[in-house]
Amino acid sequence: MQAFSRLFLFLLILVTAGVNSSCTTIDYGLGEPRHPINIWVDSFTQAGAYEAIDILWVIDRSCSMNDNDTEVIAGVEAMMNSLSPDVNWRLQMITTGLQAQPNTFPLTQGSTSKDALYMLAGLPSDHLEQGFTAVQDYIEYDAYAQTWLRPYAALLVVFVSDEEEQSKMSAADFTAWYKYQRGSVYLSSIVNVETADSVCLSLAQANVGYKYMEAANHFNGNIIDICSTDWSAGVEEATQRLEPVDQWALTHVPALETLVVFIDGLPDYGWEYDEETNKVYFDTAPPEAALVEISYAVH
């Protein structure tokens, strides 16, 4: 790419800093119109080690979930057994509805899967499937939540539902709010997945959780088939301290001469691109909590 065009691309990304995995079509031809160029931005926030994590399981308690009781019980046990005794975790369950949420102190290190099943049994029935709104209301307005949520801890939200998310807010609205709740945030979704990927015996009444999956993908979180009996990956962020990201798989194949990397809005040159793996490899892992943006034109 000519120097002028590359400079223009740098200025474009600086103006649009903060965009996560988005596509912008521009025409920057001079004189006669030229074909538009699709600019893609892959981005992530560098993980950091944490000493404590608050975990919020947001569970659909509507009648349709009765068919998944076996999976829910097995899944809760699997997730509890995967929690590391070396991490200072707290865990609470709420519903995807808007009824009064539990005001019991969360599970902590030393709690067992039996304790978790007691907590699950204590959740009220609730016909609403508004997980996004339920989380926002709980974190921002629930008086009891303020007694145990720790602003300095990492935060993991795990959505569990057999139906599509029905809040008025979009997945983009929710992720835009959620990412600012803590220095490190994580999200998993245990939902009905596409038929081709599901182990459910019958999907006649199933609703794919597209919005929940979109939110999980935004944070590179785990998506688990609700019919799976192993949900342990849903809390794997809580089982160990995260290793910093030193490589990143690109969403698309880039036009090599357009590939640029920014760390906290500033150009970075300490990286290499490998065509075979379609990954960017960093010479040194970006610093903790840094916003990394990888921009390129899509072929």
Secondary structure as UniProt FT lines:
FT   HELIX           3..15
FT   TURN            16..18
FT   STRAND          22..26
FT   STRAND          37..45
FT   STRAND          52..59
FT   HELIX           63..68
FT   HELIX           69..82
FT   TURN            85..86
FT   STRAND          88..95
FT   STRAND          107..108
FT   TURN            109..110
FT   HELIX           113..121
FT   HELIX           131..141
FT   TURN            143..144
FT   HELIX           145..148
FT   TURN            151..152
FT   STRAND          154..160
FT   HELIX           171..178
FT   TURN            179..180
FT   STRAND          185..191
FT   HELIX           195..197
FT   TURN            204..205
FT   HELIX           210..218
FT   TURN            219..220
FT   STRAND          223..225
FT   TURN            226..227
FT   HELIX           232..238
FT   STRAND          247..249
FT   HELIX           256..258
FT   STRAND          260..263
FT   TURN            264..265
FT   STRAND          266..268
FT   STRAND          271..274
FT   TURN            275..278
FT   STRAND          279..282
FT   TURN            288..289
FT   STRAND          291..298
//
